[in-house]
Amino acid sequence: DFVVSAPGDPLLGRAAQEIGAASIVISQRLAQLSGFRPGDEVSVWAIRRASTGNQRIDARARIGAIAPAAATQNAVVYGPLAMAAALEAFQERDSPAAAAQAGQAQGPAPGQGYVFPSFRLYARDITDVATLERDLLAQGMEIRTEVGRIGWTLSIDRNLTVLFAVLTGCGAAGVAVTLAVSLWGNVARKRRALSLLRLLGLPARALVVFPLVQGGLVALLGSALATGIAFAVGAMINAAYGSAYLEGSPLCVIAPTHILATLAGAIALALLASPAAVRPVLRIAPSEGMREG
């Protein structure tokens, strides 16, 4: 199959930049079947039936690149519109000029006597496909989309989002309880030292800073460790899947906003857990250190 394409085609990615007047891109399936590689010179040909028998014309072209695996599973040639129009002219017109144009990989401009039967339309976002389908069907067009598979994928995405939100909430609650118990236990262990500080004249409200600072430091260190682990796992995911399916583009991206949101959430959990240690601190009397001494 010959599919019209041009630089900027999102289906081909960076490979689309290789499409030119006499330069084409072939699918991976076609490359496997034919053994062609980028840089090879090939002939893109068309056959027409005439009164004198079948006639064939060849358009010389160079293979600029191999299309990514995600583009198609079929044997496909991606080429410029001028080449497609020239080959179409040869098939539909009994004209030596059209044949000469096809041989030079040139052709008439779109709209000069041609009505192309199909086109490809790209949605800006996957969620826009259903709306585009409804609009095009309302105009009487025959279209083919993957709206069913897209809806199934989006439903899985929503369900997984809810599941991860529940798991995150449970994990956050567990972290808050664990941190609260840890801070409370730390205050209980250092009760004598804190009471001596009270005896030296430090007000009770000033002692509240200790569990708050400790909780904040735990949150910061935990966030730093989690961020480092997340970057390491993201690098492994990108190395394993990014090159194979996204032409080297990162599949896992950790933005600065994600890090800031994680840090803010960790500090918020620390502040929620701190009251468990603040109340015992406020009840420490200066005389406790003397009695225990």
C-alpha atoms as an extended CHARMM CRD file, in Angstrom:
* protein
*
       293  EXT
         1         1  ASP       CA              0.0000000000        0.0000000000        0.0000000000  PROA      1               0.0000000000
         2         2  PHE       CA              1.0730000000        3.5550000000       -0.7080000000  PROA      2               0.0000000000
         3         3  VAL       CA              0.1310000000        6.0510000000        2.0260000000  PROA      3               0.0000000000
         4         4  VAL       CA              0.5740000000        9.7760000000        1.5010000000  PROA      4               0.0000000000
         5         5  SER       CA              2.5890000000       11.4470000000        4.2310000000  PROA      5               0.0000000000
         6         6  ALA       CA              4.8550000000       14.4330000000        4.8190000000  PROA      6               0.0000000000
         7         7  PRO       CA              7.2170000000       15.8990000000        7.4380000000  PROA      7               0.0000000000
         8         8  GLY       CA              5.3250000000       16.4920000000       10.6530000000  PROA      8               0.0000000000
         9         9  ASP       CA              3.2080000000       13.3350000000       10.4030000000  PROA      9               0.0000000000
        10        10  PRO       CA              2.6970000000       12.3110000000       14.0700000000  PROA      10              0.0000000000
        11        11  LEU       CA              2.1990000000        8.6940000000       13.0370000000  PROA      11              0.0000000000
        12        12  LEU       CA              5.7850000000        8.4420000000       11.8100000000  PROA      12              0.0000000000
        13        13  GLY       CA              7.4750000000       10.7280000000       14.3170000000  PROA      13              0.0000000000
        14        14  ARG       CA             11.0150000000       11.7220000000       13.3960000000  PROA      14              0.0000000000
        15        15  ALA       CA             10.9970000000        9.3440000000       10.4150000000  PROA      15              0.0000000000
        16        16  ALA       CA              8.5430000000       11.6700000000        8.6400000000  PROA      16              0.0000000000
        17        17  GLN       CA             11.3240000000       14.2270000000        8.1950000000  PROA      17              0.0000000000
        18        18  GLU       CA             12.8900000000       11.9190000000        5.5970000000  PROA      18              0.0000000000
        19        19  ILE       CA              9.9100000000       12.1280000000        3.2120000000  PROA      19              0.0000000000
        20        20  GLY       CA             10.6890000000       14.3210000000        0.2080000000  PROA      20              0.0000000000
        21        21  ALA       CA             10.1480000000       14.6530000000       -3.5290000000  PROA      21              0.0000000000
        22        22  ALA       CA             12.0560000000       11.4220000000       -4.2140000000  PROA      22              0.0000000000
        23        23  SER       CA             12.4100000000       10.0490000000       -0.6950000000  PROA      23              0.0000000000
        24        24  ILE       CA             10.0610000000        7.6280000000        1.0430000000  PROA      24              0.0000000000
        25        25  VAL       CA              9.6310000000        5.8100000000        4.3470000000  PROA      25              0.0000000000
        26        26  ILE       CA              8.7320000000        2.1300000000        4.5290000000  PROA      26              0.0000000000
        27        27  SER       CA              7.0970000000        0.1950000000        7.3440000000  PROA      27              0.0000000000
        28        28  GLN       CA              9.0150000000       -2.2770000000        9.4610000000  PROA      28              0.0000000000
        29        29  ARG       CA              6.9240000000       -5.1100000000        8.0350000000  PROA      29              0.0000000000
        30        30  LEU       CA              7.9220000000       -4.1820000000        4.4740000000  PROA      30              0.0000000000
        31        31  ALA       CA             11.5580000000       -3.8190000000        5.5100000000  PROA      31              0.0000000000
        32        32  GLN       CA             11.5070000000       -7.3230000000        6.9990000000  PROA      32              0.0000000000
        33        33  LEU       CA              9.8770000000       -8.8500000000        3.9160000000  PROA      33              0.0000000000
        34        34  SER       CA             12.0620000000       -7.0840000000        1.3500000000  PROA      34              0.0000000000
        35        35  GLY       CA             15.3250000000       -6.6280000000        3.1900000000  PROA      35              0.0000000000
        36        36  PHE       CA             15.4350000000       -2.9150000000        2.2680000000  PROA      36              0.0000000000
        37        37  ARG       CA             17.3310000000       -0.5310000000        4.5090000000  PROA      37              0.0000000000
        38        38  PRO       CA             17.5740000000        3.2850000000        4.7440000000  PROA      38              0.0000000000
        39        39  GLY       CA             19.6080000000        4.6410000000        1.8540000000  PROA      39              0.0000000000
        40        40  ASP       CA             18.5670000000        1.9490000000       -0.6470000000  PROA      40              0.0000000000
        41        41  GLU       CA             17.3180000000        3.0450000000       -4.0640000000  PROA      41              0.0000000000
        42        42  VAL       CA             13.9760000000        1.4890000000       -4.9850000000  PROA      42              0.0000000000
        43        43  SER       CA             11.2070000000        1.7840000000       -7.5920000000  PROA      43              0.0000000000
        44        44  VAL       CA              7.6660000000        2.7130000000       -6.6730000000  PROA      44              0.0000000000
        45        45  TRP       CA              5.5950000000        1.4760000000       -9.5860000000  PROA      45              0.0000000000
        46        46  ALA       CA              2.0340000000        1.5080000000      -10.8730000000  PROA      46              0.0000000000
        47        47  ILE       CA              0.2610000000       -0.5770000000      -13.5230000000  PROA      47              0.0000000000
        48        48  ARG       CA             -2.6040000000        0.4580000000      -15.7530000000  PROA      48              0.0000000000
        49        49  ARG       CA             -4.6530000000       -1.4690000000      -18.2240000000  PROA      49              0.0000000000
        50        50  ALA       CA             -4.7530000000       -0.1050000000      -21.7620000000  PROA      50              0.0000000000
        51        51  SER       CA             -6.0360000000       -1.3020000000      -25.1080000000  PROA      51              0.0000000000
        52        52  THR       CA             -2.5200000000       -2.4290000000      -26.0010000000  PROA      52              0.0000000000
        53        53  GLY       CA             -2.1100000000       -4.3630000000      -22.7590000000  PROA      53              0.0000000000
        54        54  ASN       CA             -0.8520000000       -3.6690000000      -19.2600000000  PROA      54              0.0000000000
        55        55  GLN       CA              1.5910000000       -0.7870000000      -18.9230000000  PROA      55              0.0000000000
        56        56  ARG       CA              3.8790000000       -0.0520000000      -15.9900000000  PROA      56              0.0000000000
        57        57  ILE       CA              5.6530000000        3.0730000000      -14.8020000000  PROA      57              0.0000000000
        58        58  ASP       CA              8.3750000000        3.2860000000      -12.1530000000  PROA      58              0.0000000000
        59        59  ALA       CA              9.1730000000        6.2180000000       -9.9010000000  PROA      59              0.0000000000
        60        60  ARG       CA             12.7040000000        6.0750000000       -8.5340000000  PROA      60              0.0000000000
        61        61  ALA       CA             12.9660000000        6.8950000000       -4.8510000000  PROA      61              0.0000000000
        62        62  ARG       CA             15.3480000000        6.5500000000       -1.9480000000  PROA      62              0.0000000000
        63        63  ILE       CA             14.3620000000        4.9580000000        1.3520000000  PROA      63              0.0000000000
        64        64  GLY       CA             14.9280000000        7.6840000000        3.9200000000  PROA      64              0.0000000000
        65        65  ALA       CA             13.9170000000        5.7990000000        7.0610000000  PROA      65              0.0000000000
        66        66  ILE       CA             12.0130000000        2.8680000000        8.5330000000  PROA      66              0.0000000000
        67        67  ALA       CA              8.6860000000        3.7390000000       10.1760000000  PROA      67              0.0000000000
        68        68  PRO       CA              8.2850000000        2.9510000000       13.8790000000  PROA      68              0.0000000000
        69        69  ALA       CA              6.6030000000       -0.3320000000       14.7820000000  PROA      69              0.0000000000
        70        70  ALA       CA              3.5910000000        1.4790000000       16.2260000000  PROA      70              0.0000000000
        71        71  ALA       CA              2.7620000000        3.1000000000       12.8600000000  PROA      71              0.0000000000
        72        72  THR       CA              1.3960000000       -0.0390000000       11.1940000000  PROA      72              0.0000000000
        73        73  GLN       CA              1.7240000000       -3.8090000000       11.1210000000  PROA      73              0.0000000000
        74        74  ASN       CA              1.2590000000       -3.9500000000        7.3430000000  PROA      74              0.0000000000
        75        75  ALA       CA              3.6500000000       -3.6150000000        4.3970000000  PROA      75              0.0000000000
        76        76  VAL       CA              3.2860000000        0.0890000000        3.6230000000  PROA      76              0.0000000000
        77        77  VAL       CA              5.1770000000        2.7590000000        1.6810000000  PROA      77              0.0000000000
        78        78  TYR       CA              4.8480000000        6.3320000000        2.9820000000  PROA      78              0.0000000000
        79        79  GLY       CA              5.5610000000        8.9230000000        0.3130000000  PROA      79              0.0000000000
        80        80  PRO       CA              4.8270000000       12.5070000000       -0.7560000000  PROA      80              0.0000000000
        81        81  LEU       CA              1.5260000000       13.6290000000       -2.2540000000  PROA      81              0.0000000000
        82        82  ALA       CA              3.2240000000       14.6100000000       -5.5430000000  PROA      82              0.0000000000
        83        83  MET       CA              4.4110000000       11.0550000000       -6.0800000000  PROA      83              0.0000000000
        84        84  ALA       CA              0.9810000000        9.6070000000       -5.2900000000  PROA      84              0.0000000000
        85        85  ALA       CA             -0.6910000000       12.0870000000       -7.6430000000  PROA      85              0.0000000000
        86        86  ALA       CA              1.7620000000       11.2760000000      -10.4440000000  PROA      86              0.0000000000
        87        87  LEU       CA              1.2160000000        7.5440000000      -10.1010000000  PROA      87              0.0000000000
        88        88  GLU       CA             -2.5240000000        8.1240000000       -9.9770000000  PROA      88              0.0000000000
        89        89  ALA       CA             -2.2880000000       10.2240000000      -13.1260000000  PROA      89              0.0000000000
        90        90  PHE       CA             -0.5200000000        7.4050000000      -14.9290000000  PROA      90              0.0000000000
        91        91  GLN       CA             -3.1710000000        4.8980000000      -13.8840000000  PROA      91              0.0000000000
        92        92  GLU       CA             -6.1330000000        7.0910000000      -14.8110000000  PROA      92              0.0000000000
        93        93  ARG       CA             -4.8690000000        8.9810000000      -17.8500000000  PROA      93              0.0000000000
        94        94  ASP       CA             -3.4820000000        7.7170000000      -21.1180000000  PROA      94              0.0000000000
        95        95  SER       CA             -0.9930000000       10.5750000000      -21.3000000000  PROA      95              0.0000000000
        96        96  PRO       CA              2.7750000000       10.4360000000      -21.9620000000  PROA      96              0.0000000000
        97        97  ALA       CA              3.1950000000       13.6240000000      -19.9560000000  PROA      97              0.0000000000
        98        98  ALA       CA              1.6300000000       12.0000000000      -16.9060000000  PROA      98              0.0000000000
        99        99  ALA       CA              3.9050000000        8.9940000000      -17.3290000000  PROA      99              0.0000000000
       100       100  ALA       CA              6.9420000000       11.2640000000      -17.5340000000  PROA      100             0.0000000000
       101       101  GLN       CA              5.8430000000       13.0520000000      -14.3880000000  PROA      101             0.0000000000
       102       102  ALA       CA              5.4850000000        9.7490000000      -12.5640000000  PROA      102             0.0000000000
       103       103  GLY       CA              8.9400000000        8.6550000000      -13.6760000000  PROA      103             0.0000000000
       104       104  GLN       CA             10.4100000000       11.8250000000      -12.1840000000  PROA      104             0.0000000000
       105       105  ALA       CA              8.4180000000       11.3780000000       -8.9280000000  PROA      105             0.0000000000
       106       106  GLN       CA              6.5840000000       14.5990000000       -9.6930000000  PROA      106             0.0000000000
       107       107  GLY       CA              2.8650000000       15.2200000000      -10.1860000000  PROA      107             0.0000000000
       108       108  PRO       CA              0.0980000000       17.7520000000      -10.5260000000  PROA      108             0.0000000000
       109       109  ALA       CA             -0.9240000000       19.8180000000       -7.5760000000  PROA      109             0.0000000000
       110       110  PRO       CA             -3.7580000000       18.4590000000       -5.4050000000  PROA      110             0.0000000000
       111       111  GLY       CA             -7.1540000000       19.4590000000       -6.7120000000  PROA      111             0.0000000000
       112       112  GLN       CA             -6.1820000000       19.6090000000      -10.4030000000  PROA      112             0.0000000000
       113       113  GLY       CA             -8.5850000000       16.9740000000      -11.6940000000  PROA      113             0.0000000000
       114       114  TYR       CA             -8.2290000000       14.6240000000       -8.7250000000  PROA      114             0.0000000000
       115       115  VAL       CA            -10.6260000000       13.6810000000       -5.9380000000  PROA      115             0.0000000000
       116       116  PHE       CA             -8.7740000000       11.5760000000       -3.3800000000  PROA      116             0.0000000000
       117       117  PRO       CA            -11.0110000000        8.9340000000       -1.7830000000  PROA      117             0.0000000000
       118       118  SER       CA             -9.6830000000        9.1520000000        1.7600000000  PROA      118             0.0000000000
       119       119  PHE       CA             -7.6480000000       11.1660000000        4.2130000000  PROA      119             0.0000000000
       120       120  ARG       CA             -6.1510000000       10.7830000000        7.6620000000  PROA      120             0.0000000000
       121       121  LEU       CA             -7.2770000000       13.0780000000       10.4600000000  PROA      121             0.0000000000
       122       122  TYR       CA             -5.3870000000       13.3730000000       13.7320000000  PROA      122             0.0000000000
       123       123  ALA       CA             -7.0550000000       14.3220000000       17.0010000000  PROA      123             0.0000000000
       124       124  ARG       CA             -5.2540000000       16.6810000000       19.3330000000  PROA      124             0.0000000000
       125       125  ASP       CA             -5.9840000000       14.3470000000       22.2460000000  PROA      125             0.0000000000
       126       126  ILE       CA             -7.1840000000       10.7740000000       22.5240000000  PROA      126             0.0000000000
       127       127  THR       CA            -10.3230000000       11.9410000000       24.3110000000  PROA      127             0.0000000000
       128       128  ASP       CA            -11.3200000000       14.0260000000       21.2440000000  PROA      128             0.0000000000
       129       129  VAL       CA            -11.6920000000       11.0140000000       18.9380000000  PROA      129             0.0000000000
       130       130  ALA       CA            -15.2800000000       10.2210000000       19.9540000000  PROA      130             0.0000000000
       131       131  THR       CA            -16.3560000000       13.8370000000       19.3450000000  PROA      131             0.0000000000
       132       132  LEU       CA            -14.6600000000       13.9240000000       15.9440000000  PROA      132             0.0000000000
       133       133  GLU       CA            -16.3110000000       10.6540000000       15.0060000000  PROA      133             0.0000000000
       134       134  ARG       CA            -19.7670000000       12.0110000000       15.8310000000  PROA      134             0.0000000000
       135       135  ASP       CA            -19.1240000000       15.2220000000       13.8720000000  PROA      135             0.0000000000
       136       136  LEU       CA            -17.8500000000       13.4120000000       10.7850000000  PROA      136             0.0000000000
       137       137  LEU       CA            -20.6760000000       10.8660000000       10.8290000000  PROA      137             0.0000000000
       138       138  ALA       CA            -23.1450000000       13.7350000000       11.0540000000  PROA      138             0.0000000000
       139       139  GLN       CA            -21.6450000000       15.0690000000        7.8080000000  PROA      139             0.0000000000
       140       140  GLY       CA            -22.2730000000       11.7540000000        6.0720000000  PROA      140             0.0000000000
       141       141  MET       CA            -18.6520000000       10.6070000000        5.9360000000  PROA      141             0.0000000000
       142       142  GLU       CA            -17.5910000000        6.9880000000        6.1480000000  PROA      142             0.0000000000
       143       143  ILE       CA            -14.8720000000        6.8330000000        8.7510000000  PROA      143             0.0000000000
       144       144  ARG       CA            -12.8570000000        4.2410000000       10.6000000000  PROA      144             0.0000000000
       145       145  THR       CA            -11.6620000000        4.8680000000       14.1270000000  PROA      145             0.0000000000
       146       146  GLU       CA            -10.5650000000        2.9240000000       17.1680000000  PROA      146             0.0000000000
       147       147  VAL       CA            -13.0860000000        4.6610000000       19.4010000000  PROA      147             0.0000000000
       148       148  GLY       CA            -14.1210000000        1.3460000000       20.9910000000  PROA      148             0.0000000000
       149       149  ARG       CA            -10.5760000000        0.4580000000       22.0070000000  PROA      149             0.0000000000
       150       150  ILE       CA             -9.9600000000        4.0370000000       23.0810000000  PROA      150             0.0000000000
       151       151  GLY       CA            -13.0320000000        3.9620000000       25.3530000000  PROA      151             0.0000000000
       152       152  TRP       CA            -11.8930000000        0.6600000000       26.8460000000  PROA      152             0.0000000000
       153       153  THR       CA             -8.4140000000        2.0880000000       27.4560000000  PROA      153             0.0000000000
       154       154  LEU       CA             -9.8000000000        5.2390000000       29.0630000000  PROA      154             0.0000000000
       155       155  SER       CA            -12.0510000000        3.1840000000       31.3480000000  PROA      155             0.0000000000
       156       156  ILE       CA             -9.0400000000        1.1550000000       32.4860000000  PROA      156             0.0000000000
       157       157  ASP       CA             -7.1640000000        4.4030000000       33.0820000000  PROA      157             0.0000000000
       158       158  ARG       CA            -10.0030000000        5.7660000000       35.2320000000  PROA      158             0.0000000000
       159       159  ASN       CA            -10.2860000000        2.5360000000       37.2270000000  PROA      159             0.0000000000
       160       160  LEU       CA             -6.5460000000        2.3820000000       37.8110000000  PROA      160             0.0000000000
       161       161  THR       CA             -6.5490000000        6.0290000000       38.8730000000  PROA      161             0.0000000000
       162       162  VAL       CA             -9.2380000000        5.3130000000       41.4720000000  PROA      162             0.0000000000
       163       163  LEU       CA             -7.3530000000        2.2270000000       42.6500000000  PROA      163             0.0000000000
       164       164  PHE       CA             -4.0720000000        4.1170000000       42.9930000000  PROA      164             0.0000000000
       165       165  ALA       CA             -5.8620000000        6.9500000000       44.7970000000  PROA      165             0.0000000000
       166       166  VAL       CA             -7.2950000000        4.4960000000       47.3380000000  PROA      166             0.0000000000
       167       167  LEU       CA             -3.9230000000        2.8090000000       47.8070000000  PROA      167             0.0000000000
       168       168  THR       CA             -2.2170000000        6.1990000000       48.1760000000  PROA      168             0.0000000000
       169       169  GLY       CA             -4.7770000000        7.2810000000       50.7470000000  PROA      169             0.0000000000
       170       170  CYS       CA             -4.3050000000        4.0840000000       52.7550000000  PROA      170             0.0000000000
       171       171  GLY       CA             -0.5450000000        4.4460000000       52.5400000000  PROA      171             0.0000000000
       172       172  ALA       CA             -0.6940000000        8.0940000000       53.6190000000  PROA      172             0.0000000000
       173       173  ALA       CA             -2.8840000000        7.1980000000       56.5920000000  PROA      173             0.0000000000
       174       174  GLY       CA             -0.4340000000        4.4660000000       57.6020000000  PROA      174             0.0000000000
       175       175  VAL       CA              2.5020000000        6.8620000000       57.2880000000  PROA      175             0.0000000000
       176       176  ALA       CA              0.7270000000        9.4810000000       59.4080000000  PROA      176             0.0000000000
       177       177  VAL       CA             -0.0770000000        6.9710000000       62.1700000000  PROA      177             0.0000000000
       178       178  THR       CA              3.4310000000        5.5250000000       62.1360000000  PROA      178             0.0000000000
       179       179  LEU       CA              5.0220000000        8.9650000000       62.2800000000  PROA      179             0.0000000000
       180       180  ALA       CA              2.6970000000       10.0660000000       65.0770000000  PROA      180             0.0000000000
       181       181  VAL       CA              3.5920000000        7.0000000000       67.1770000000  PROA      181             0.0000000000
       182       182  SER       CA              7.2960000000        7.5320000000       66.4470000000  PROA      182             0.0000000000
       183       183  LEU       CA              7.1950000000       11.2000000000       67.4910000000  PROA      183             0.0000000000
       184       184  TRP       CA              5.1820000000       10.3830000000       70.6030000000  PROA      184             0.0000000000
       185       185  GLY       CA              7.6430000000        7.6420000000       71.5720000000  PROA      185             0.0000000000
       186       186  ASN       CA             10.5960000000        9.9720000000       70.9920000000  PROA      186             0.0000000000
       187       187  VAL       CA              9.0600000000       12.5850000000       73.3140000000  PROA      187             0.0000000000
       188       188  ALA       CA              8.4760000000        9.8950000000       75.9570000000  PROA      188             0.0000000000
       189       189  ARG       CA             12.1370000000        8.7880000000       75.7600000000  PROA      189             0.0000000000
       190       190  LYS       CA             13.4360000000       12.3580000000       76.0480000000  PROA      190             0.0000000000
       191       191  ARG       CA             10.9350000000       13.5310000000       78.6140000000  PROA      191             0.0000000000
       192       192  ARG       CA             13.6250000000       14.1000000000       81.2770000000  PROA      192             0.0000000000
       193       193  ALA       CA             15.8440000000       16.1450000000       78.9370000000  PROA      193             0.0000000000
       194       194  LEU       CA             12.8820000000       18.2610000000       77.8890000000  PROA      194             0.0000000000
       195       195  SER       CA             11.8480000000       18.8290000000       81.4940000000  PROA      195             0.0000000000
       196       196  LEU       CA             15.3730000000       20.0630000000       82.3350000000  PROA      196             0.0000000000
       197       197  LEU       CA             15.0490000000       22.5630000000       79.4810000000  PROA      197             0.0000000000
       198       198  ARG       CA             11.8090000000       23.7210000000       81.1040000000  PROA      198             0.0000000000
       199       199  LEU       CA             13.6620000000       24.0050000000       84.4060000000  PROA      199             0.0000000000
       200       200  LEU       CA             16.2740000000       26.2140000000       82.7520000000  PROA      200             0.0000000000
       201       201  GLY       CA             13.5040000000       28.6150000000       81.7440000000  PROA      201             0.0000000000
       202       202  LEU       CA             12.5520000000       27.4610000000       78.2770000000  PROA      202             0.0000000000
       203       203  PRO       CA              8.7760000000       27.9170000000       77.8810000000  PROA      203             0.0000000000
       204       204  ALA       CA              6.6110000000       24.9350000000       77.0390000000  PROA      204             0.0000000000
       205       205  ARG       CA              5.5480000000       26.4330000000       73.7030000000  PROA      205             0.0000000000
       206       206  ALA       CA              9.1770000000       26.6350000000       72.6260000000  PROA      206             0.0000000000
       207       207  LEU       CA              9.5760000000       22.8910000000       73.2340000000  PROA      207             0.0000000000
       208       208  VAL       CA              6.8540000000       22.2690000000       70.6870000000  PROA      208             0.0000000000
       209       209  VAL       CA              9.4290000000       23.1110000000       68.0220000000  PROA      209             0.0000000000
       210       210  PHE       CA             11.3230000000       19.8780000000       68.6750000000  PROA      210             0.0000000000
       211       211  PRO       CA              8.6850000000       17.3610000000       67.4820000000  PROA      211             0.0000000000
       212       212  LEU       CA              7.6930000000       19.6850000000       64.6320000000  PROA      212             0.0000000000
       213       213  VAL       CA             11.2880000000       19.9510000000       63.4020000000  PROA      213             0.0000000000
       214       214  GLN       CA             11.8070000000       16.2300000000       63.8040000000  PROA      214             0.0000000000
       215       215  GLY       CA              8.6510000000       15.4610000000       61.8160000000  PROA      215             0.0000000000
       216       216  GLY       CA              9.6860000000       17.9120000000       59.0880000000  PROA      216             0.0000000000
       217       217  LEU       CA             13.1600000000       16.3850000000       58.8010000000  PROA      217             0.0000000000
       218       218  VAL       CA             11.7040000000       12.8980000000       58.5430000000  PROA      218             0.0000000000
       219       219  ALA       CA              9.3720000000       14.1280000000       55.7980000000  PROA      219             0.0000000000
       220       220  LEU       CA             12.2180000000       15.8080000000       53.8880000000  PROA      220             0.0000000000
       221       221  LEU       CA             14.5500000000       12.8270000000       54.1080000000  PROA      221             0.0000000000
       222       222  GLY       CA             11.7470000000       10.4230000000       53.1640000000  PROA      222             0.0000000000
       223       223  SER       CA             10.7850000000       12.5770000000       50.1920000000  PROA      223             0.0000000000
       224       224  ALA       CA             14.3950000000       12.7690000000       49.0010000000  PROA      224             0.0000000000
       225       225  LEU       CA             14.7580000000        8.9860000000       49.2430000000  PROA      225             0.0000000000
       226       226  ALA       CA             11.4370000000        8.3980000000       47.4590000000  PROA      226             0.0000000000
       227       227  THR       CA             12.3900000000       10.8610000000       44.7050000000  PROA      227             0.0000000000
       228       228  GLY       CA             15.6990000000        9.1110000000       44.1270000000  PROA      228             0.0000000000
       229       229  ILE       CA             13.9800000000        5.7190000000       43.9160000000  PROA      229             0.0000000000
       230       230  ALA       CA             11.3410000000        7.1500000000       41.5480000000  PROA      230             0.0000000000
       231       231  PHE       CA             14.0050000000        8.5610000000       39.1980000000  PROA      231             0.0000000000
       232       232  ALA       CA             15.8600000000        5.2350000000       39.2020000000  PROA      232             0.0000000000
       233       233  VAL       CA             12.7070000000        3.2420000000       38.4350000000  PROA      233             0.0000000000
       234       234  GLY       CA             11.6710000000        5.7880000000       35.7710000000  PROA      234             0.0000000000
       235       235  ALA       CA             15.0620000000        5.4690000000       34.0790000000  PROA      235             0.0000000000
       236       236  MET       CA             14.6990000000        1.6770000000       33.9750000000  PROA      236             0.0000000000
       237       237  ILE       CA             11.1750000000        1.9450000000       32.5180000000  PROA      237             0.0000000000
       238       238  ASN       CA             12.3380000000        4.3860000000       29.8290000000  PROA      238             0.0000000000
       239       239  ALA       CA             15.3230000000        2.2110000000       28.9670000000  PROA      239             0.0000000000
       240       240  ALA       CA             13.1430000000       -0.8940000000       28.6940000000  PROA      240             0.0000000000
       241       241  TYR       CA             10.1240000000        0.5260000000       26.8390000000  PROA      241             0.0000000000
       242       242  GLY       CA             10.8400000000        4.0400000000       25.5750000000  PROA      242             0.0000000000
       243       243  SER       CA             13.1740000000        3.0750000000       22.7470000000  PROA      243             0.0000000000
       244       244  ALA       CA             11.0710000000        0.1400000000       21.5980000000  PROA      244             0.0000000000
       245       245  TYR       CA              7.6790000000        1.8340000000       21.4660000000  PROA      245             0.0000000000
       246       246  LEU       CA              8.1910000000        5.6050000000       21.5580000000  PROA      246             0.0000000000
       247       247  GLU       CA             11.3300000000        6.1170000000       19.4330000000  PROA      247             0.0000000000
       248       248  GLY       CA             13.4100000000        6.9280000000       22.4840000000  PROA      248             0.0000000000
       249       249  SER       CA             10.8940000000        9.3560000000       23.9740000000  PROA      249             0.0000000000
       250       250  PRO       CA             10.5050000000        8.9550000000       27.7470000000  PROA      250             0.0000000000
       251       251  LEU       CA              7.5490000000        6.8470000000       28.8230000000  PROA      251             0.0000000000
       252       252  CYS       CA              7.9500000000        7.8270000000       32.4730000000  PROA      252             0.0000000000
       253       253  VAL       CA              8.3780000000       11.5480000000       33.1470000000  PROA      253             0.0000000000
       254       254  ILE       CA              8.8230000000       13.0310000000       36.6320000000  PROA      254             0.0000000000
       255       255  ALA       CA              8.1750000000       16.7480000000       36.4580000000  PROA      255             0.0000000000
       256       256  PRO       CA              9.2990000000       19.2920000000       39.0730000000  PROA      256             0.0000000000
       257       257  THR       CA              5.6390000000       19.7990000000       39.9680000000  PROA      257             0.0000000000
       258       258  HSD       CA              5.4210000000       16.1200000000       40.9040000000  PROA      258             0.0000000000
       259       259  ILE       CA              8.3700000000       16.4820000000       43.2600000000  PROA      259             0.0000000000
       260       260  LEU       CA              6.9270000000       19.6230000000       44.8320000000  PROA      260             0.0000000000
       261       261  ALA       CA              3.5320000000       17.9510000000       45.2700000000  PROA      261             0.0000000000
       262       262  THR       CA              5.1800000000       14.9400000000       46.9320000000  PROA      262             0.0000000000
       263       263  LEU       CA              7.1850000000       17.1710000000       49.2560000000  PROA      263             0.0000000000
       264       264  ALA       CA              4.1050000000       19.2120000000       50.1680000000  PROA      264             0.0000000000
       265       265  GLY       CA              2.1330000000       16.0460000000       50.8860000000  PROA      265             0.0000000000
       266       266  ALA       CA              4.9010000000       14.6200000000       53.0730000000  PROA      266             0.0000000000
       267       267  ILE       CA              5.1910000000       17.8400000000       55.1000000000  PROA      267             0.0000000000
       268       268  ALA       CA              1.4090000000       17.9550000000       55.4810000000  PROA      268             0.0000000000
       269       269  LEU       CA              1.4440000000       14.3990000000       56.8520000000  PROA      269             0.0000000000
       270       270  ALA       CA              4.2200000000       15.3550000000       59.2500000000  PROA      270             0.0000000000
       271       271  LEU       CA              2.2160000000       18.3420000000       60.5200000000  PROA      271             0.0000000000
       272       272  LEU       CA             -0.8460000000       16.1260000000       60.9730000000  PROA      272             0.0000000000
       273       273  ALA       CA              1.1980000000       13.6090000000       62.9610000000  PROA      273             0.0000000000
       274       274  SER       CA              2.9540000000       16.2210000000       65.1270000000  PROA      274             0.0000000000
       275       275  PRO       CA              0.0050000000       16.9620000000       67.5030000000  PROA      275             0.0000000000
       276       276  ALA       CA              0.4320000000       13.4470000000       68.9360000000  PROA      276             0.0000000000
       277       277  ALA       CA              3.8210000000       14.5950000000       70.2670000000  PROA      277             0.0000000000
       278       278  VAL       CA              2.9230000000       18.2360000000       70.9090000000  PROA      278             0.0000000000
       279       279  ARG       CA              0.3610000000       17.5290000000       73.6220000000  PROA      279             0.0000000000
       280       280  PRO       CA              2.7580000000       15.4700000000       75.8180000000  PROA      280             0.0000000000
       281       281  VAL       CA              5.3980000000       18.1990000000       75.4160000000  PROA      281             0.0000000000
       282       282  LEU       CA              3.0160000000       20.8640000000       76.6880000000  PROA      282             0.0000000000
       283       283  ARG       CA              2.3210000000       18.7390000000       79.7910000000  PROA      283             0.0000000000
       284       284  ILE       CA              5.9720000000       18.3370000000       80.8080000000  PROA      284             0.0000000000
       285       285  ALA       CA              6.6410000000       19.9980000000       84.1790000000  PROA      285             0.0000000000
       286       286  PRO       CA             10.0720000000       21.4160000000       85.1460000000  PROA      286             0.0000000000
       287       287  SER       CA             10.1010000000       19.3460000000       88.3210000000  PROA      287             0.0000000000
       288       288  GLU       CA             10.0150000000       15.9990000000       86.4950000000  PROA      288             0.0000000000
       289       289  GLY       CA             13.7030000000       16.1930000000       85.6340000000  PROA      289             0.0000000000
       290       290  MET       CA             14.6500000000       16.8210000000       89.2730000000  PROA      290             0.0000000000
       291       291  ARG       CA             12.5330000000       13.9150000000       90.5400000000  PROA      291             0.0000000000
       292       292  GLU       CA             13.9810000000       11.4890000000       88.0180000000  PROA      292             0.0000000000
       293       293  GLY       CA             17.4970000000       12.7160000000       88.6680000000  PROA      293             0.0000000000
